[in-house]
């Protein structure tokens, strides 16, 4: 499942001790952004004068991506597409990870309890952490990084996932993180701008921004 960018982003954004995302609102935006980037990388989403366009409607092989692709048919901006149905996309990712056995669900014992989502193979998350850490600390050109790793690093930094990119590392490796975010411009300039704007978008989301 780590080749599915949205699922990979979800696993990176988890608090393993609490068996849930560090911040569900932020994670919803991050997995939605990851799904959009995945579709753009596959050539299924493009940009026409700032508007997202869809290239083909054939199934992608991922139910998560298929639903996001259908959302894009309305011709939104990248920023709007990243915000649209983000909570649904988060639930879709959890359902997909559960269906494939990466997560197991424990329902709450009480009416007001929260369900727990346990990772069945911690090595999967550890391998993801190692990939993003290598992208952050590597000495090679950012252009030589796997596109998925550069995107995950950019999103983790934008989303403030400190277990992946600490505040100290975010400052120390600012230029490298910036370069990773800049690689998204090759997919679509508006997509890069929307990812750079994620910190502001997340603040707005905490205030009750629509489009969930």
Beta strands, then each sheet from edge to edge (+ up, - down):
strand 1: 14-15
strand 2: 20-21
strand 3: 45-48
strand 4: 51-54
strand 5: 103-106
strand 6: 116-119
sheet 1: 1+ 2-
sheet 2: 3+ 4-
sheet 3: 5+ 6-
end
